Structures are given as structure tokens and as C-alpha cells.
Amino acid sequence: MDIERIVAELEQERDRINQAIASLKGINSYGSTRKSTAGNGRSGRQLRGGMSAGARKRLSETMKKRWAEKRKKAKSS
């Protein structure tokens, strides 16, 4: 066995894997490339959309109602 040849083949395989990983990291779940966030001071993190104030309030009210019903049921059991 030629060890140098084996090492060279393993290094080539490593390079191919690293290149594939780098390519996959550059693609988001929708298949398009990521947008750069370099200029906005967020250190490369992806931006995420948030809930509007009205949506947060509706969700809060819904959850409060749900938990109140659950506590009421637990007391009666």
C-alpha cells in the first residue's frame, strides 16, 4: 500500500466534503441563497419577522383563556 497515495486521496475527499458543506450552508431551506447581513450590525445572524402588537395581544388573550379553562377543569376534577 502506498500511504502517500491514500493520504492524498483522503485529503481530496475531505476537500470535496468541505466544499459541499460550504455550499449547503449558503442555501436556506427554500433553496435560495442567503441575503448578506454584513452591513446591519447583526454579525451574520438571519433576520426574522416578528409578530405585530395586535397579534401578540390576541395570542396572549387566547392563551390566558385556555389556561383559565384548564385550571378550572383541574379544580373540578
C-alpha positions in Angstrom: 0.0 0.0 0.0 1.2 3.4 -0.9 0.4 5.5 2.2 1.2 8.8 0.4 -1.4 8.0 -2.3 -4.0 7.0 0.3 -3.4 10.3 2.3 -3.7 12.3 -0.9 -7.0 10.6 -1.8 -8.3 11.2 1.7 -7.3 14.9 1.5 -9.1 15.2 -1.8 -12.2 13.6 -0.3 -12.0 16.0 2.7 -11.8 19.0 0.3 -14.9 17.8 -1.6 -16.8 17.3 1.6 -15.8 20.8 2.9 -16.9 22.3 -0.4 -20.2 20.5 -0.2 -20.8 21.7 3.3 -19.9 25.3 2.4 -22.4 25.2 -0.5 -25.1 23.8 1.7 -24.6 26.4 4.4 -25.0 29.1 1.7 -28.5 27.8 0.8 -31.5 28.3 3.1 -34.5 25.9 3.4 -36.2 27.5 0.3 -33.3 26.7 -2.0 -32.2 30.3 -2.5 -29.0 31.8 -1.3 -28.9 33.8 2.0 -29.0 37.5 2.0 -26.0 39.2 3.4 -26.4 40.8 6.8 -22.9 42.3 6.9 -24.0 46.0 6.9 -26.6 46.0 9.5 -24.6 45.2 12.7 -26.2 41.9 13.4 -23.0 39.8 12.9 -24.3 37.5 10.3 -27.5 36.3 12.0 -30.5 35.8 9.9 -33.3 38.3 10.3 -36.6 37.0 11.4 -40.0 38.5 11.1 -41.9 39.2 14.3 -45.5 39.4 15.4 -47.4 42.6 15.3 -48.6 44.1 18.6 -52.1 43.2 17.8 -51.2 39.6 17.0 -49.3 39.3 20.3 -52.3 40.7 22.2 -54.7 38.3 20.6 -52.4 35.4 21.3 -51.9 36.5 24.9 -55.7 36.7 25.4 -56.2 33.3 23.8 -53.6 31.6 25.9 -54.9 33.3 29.1 -58.4 32.0 28.3 -57.0 28.5 27.6 -55.1 28.3 30.8 -58.0 29.6 32.8 -60.2 26.9 31.4 -57.5 24.3 32.1 -57.2 25.5 35.8 -61.0 25.5 36.2 -61.1 21.9 34.9 -58.3 20.8 37.2 -60.1 22.2 40.2 -63.3 20.4 39.4 -61.6 17.1 38.9 
